[in-house]
Amino acid sequence: MRALPRGLILSHGDLGPAALLGEWLDERGRAYEVHDLSSAPVPALGEAPFVASLGSEESANDASVEWVAGELALLREAVAADVPVLGLCFGGQALCLALGGEVSRAPAPQVGWFEISGEIAPGPWFHWHYEQLSVPPGARELARSAAGPAAFRIGRHLGVQFHPEVTAGVVADWSRSAGELAKLGIDPAALVEETRRRAPRARRYAFELFDTWWDG
């Protein structure tokens, strides 16, 4: 029997795992493979039933990073082929650019748990970004945060400016950049503890969001 094609998850280094997105895919019985673009070429779209792009320390605007342009091209190809795309934080910004939108410097960094308003559960959702996506042409804004658009949808494709995929372990890894957090007045231990406290509800919200993306 011919194996079903696997979805593509695009990661960008060890600090950006699929985490809750992977758990959701496993629970829903949807096959996938993770491609770390920081150490391997951008994969071909092939027969992939979906593409998901995770977070990154890089900027989606940075043409000097070799894989960034390749990823944008892959996302454009997926959109043109009506293959569902899910973009999370950097991934949402990359999807925005692939659709003709803009990514600019955020009015202020958003790091931590923030509520949003609109058609998505208010959260709070975990944010860690210094740049801000726009709503690309033809897309519909689904939610906003204090920094600007927090989510948009066009057809089968969903981009968000936050990180629904994170777990307490992921946030603990990110919070090791204590000097960076100190500049923002954030206590790393308190951030991790807040994440642990919010984890059960955040997981439920994340699964609901992923279901909404998949169901269209």
C-alpha positions in Angstrom: 0.0 0.0 0.0 1.3 3.4 -1.0 2.2 5.6 2.0 0.2 8.8 2.4 2.2 11.9 1.7 3.5 13.8 4.8 3.0 17.4 5.6 5.9 19.7 5.8 6.9 21.5 9.0 9.6 24.1 8.4 11.7 24.8 11.5 14.6 27.1 11.8 17.0 25.8 14.5 17.0 23.7 17.6 15.1 26.4 19.6 12.0 26.2 17.4 10.4 22.7 17.8 6.9 21.8 16.6 5.9 21.2 20.3 2.1 21.5 20.6 1.6 21.6 16.8 3.4 18.2 16.6 1.2 16.9 19.5 -1.9 18.1 17.7 -0.9 16.4 14.4 -0.1 13.2 16.2 -3.4 13.2 18.0 -5.3 13.8 14.8 -3.3 11.1 13.0 -1.8 13.4 10.4 1.6 12.4 9.1 4.4 15.1 8.9 8.1 15.6 8.7 10.1 18.4 10.2 12.7 20.2 8.0 15.3 22.3 9.8 16.1 25.0 7.2 19.1 26.2 9.3 20.9 23.0 8.4 19.2 21.5 5.4 17.9 22.7 2.0 14.4 24.0 1.6 12.3 20.9 0.6 10.2 20.5 -2.5 6.5 20.9 -2.0 5.8 17.6 -3.8 2.5 16.1 -2.7 2.6 17.6 0.8 -1.0 18.0 2.2 0.0 21.0 4.2 2.9 23.3 5.1 3.5 24.8 8.5 6.3 27.4 9.3 7.5 27.8 12.9 9.3 30.6 14.7 12.9 31.8 14.1 15.4 34.2 15.5 16.0 35.5 12.0 13.9 38.2 10.2 11.6 37.2 7.4 12.9 40.4 5.7 16.5 39.4 5.8 17.5 38.5 2.3 21.1 37.8 3.4 19.9 34.5 5.1 20.0 32.0 2.3 17.0 29.9 3.3 14.6 32.8 3.8 14.1 33.5 0.1 13.7 29.7 -0.5 11.1 29.4 2.2 9.1 32.4 0.8 9.2 30.8 -2.6 7.9 27.5 -1.2 5.1 29.2 0.7 4.1 31.0 -2.6 4.1 27.7 -4.4 1.9 26.1 -1.7 -0.6 29.0 -1.8 -0.8 28.8 -5.6 -1.5 25.1 -5.3 -4.1 25.6 -2.6 -2.1 23.6 -0.1 -3.0 24.8 3.4 -0.3 26.9 5.0 0.0 27.7 8.7 2.4 30.4 9.8 3.4 30.9 13.5 5.2 34.1 14.5 8.1 34.2 12.0 6.1 31.7 9.9 3.1 34.1 10.0 5.4 36.9 8.9 6.9 34.8 6.1 3.3 33.9 4.9 2.4 37.6 5.0 5.4 38.5 2.8 4.7 35.6 0.4 1.2 37.0 0.0 2.4 40.5 -0.8 2.1 42.0 2.7 4.7 43.8 4.8 6.7 43.1 8.0 8.0 46.1 9.9 9.6 46.9 13.2 7.0 46.5 16.0 6.1 49.6 18.0 7.6 47.8 21.0 8.8 44.2 21.6 6.1 41.8 22.7 7.5 39.1 24.9 5.2 37.2 27.3 1.5 36.4 27.5 -0.8 38.9 25.9 -4.5 38.9 25.1 -5.8 39.6 21.7 -9.2 40.7 20.4 -11.3 39.5 17.4 -12.5 36.2 16.1 -9.9 34.0 17.9 -10.0 33.1 21.6 -8.5 36.1 23.5 -6.0 33.9 25.2 -3.7 35.2 26.5 -1.3 33.8 23.9 2.5 33.6 24.1 4.3 36.3 22.0 8.0 36.8 21.4 8.6 39.1 18.5 10.3 42.4 17.6 8.8 42.7 14.2 5.1 43.0 13.2 3.2 41.5 10.3 0.5 43.2 8.3 -2.7 41.9 6.8 -1.7 41.0 3.3 -3.9 42.0 0.3 -7.0 39.9 0.0 -6.7 38.5 3.6 -9.1 39.0 6.5 -7.8 40.1 9.9 -9.0 37.7 12.5 -7.4 39.3 15.6 -5.3 42.2 16.9 -3.0 42.8 19.8 -1.7 46.1 21.2 1.1 45.8 18.6 -1.1 45.4 15.5 -2.6 42.5 13.6 -2.3 39.2 15.5 -3.9 36.8 13.0 -5.1 36.8 9.4 -6.7 34.3 7.1 -6.9 34.0 3.3 -8.6 30.9 1.9 -7.1 27.8 3.6 -4.1 29.7 4.9 -3.7 31.1 8.4 -0.9 33.3 9.8 -0.5 34.4 13.4 1.9 36.7 15.1 2.1 34.7 18.3 3.3 31.2 19.4 0.4 28.8 20.0 2.8 25.9 19.8 4.9 26.7 22.9 5.1 24.5 26.0 6.7 25.4 29.3 9.8 23.5 28.2 10.1 25.6 25.0 9.7 28.9 27.0 12.3 27.7 29.5 14.8 27.2 26.7 14.0 30.6 25.2 14.3 32.2 28.7 17.9 31.3 29.0 18.6 34.5 27.2 18.3 36.2 30.6 20.3 39.3 29.5 17.8 40.0 26.7 14.9 39.5 29.0 16.5 41.8 31.6 16.6 44.6 29.1 12.8 44.3 28.8 12.3 44.1 32.5 11.2 40.5 32.4 12.1 37.9 35.1 12.9 34.7 33.3 11.8 32.4 36.2 8.5 34.3 36.5 7.9 33.9 32.8 8.5 30.2 32.9 6.3 29.8 36.0 3.5 31.8 34.3 3.8 29.5 31.3 3.5 26.4 33.4 0.4 27.9 35.1 -1.2 28.7 31.8 -0.2 25.5 30.0 -3.4 23.4 30.3 -5.7 26.2 28.9 -3.0 27.3 26.4 -2.9 23.8 25.0 -6.7 23.7 24.6 -6.7 27.1 22.8 -3.8 25.9 20.6 -5.7 22.7 19.5 -8.8 24.7 18.8 -6.8 27.2 16.7 -5.2 24.3 14.7 -8.5 22.7 14.2 -10.0 25.9 12.9 -7.1 26.2 10.4 -7.5 22.7 9.2 -11.3 22.8 9.0 -11.2 26.0 7.0 
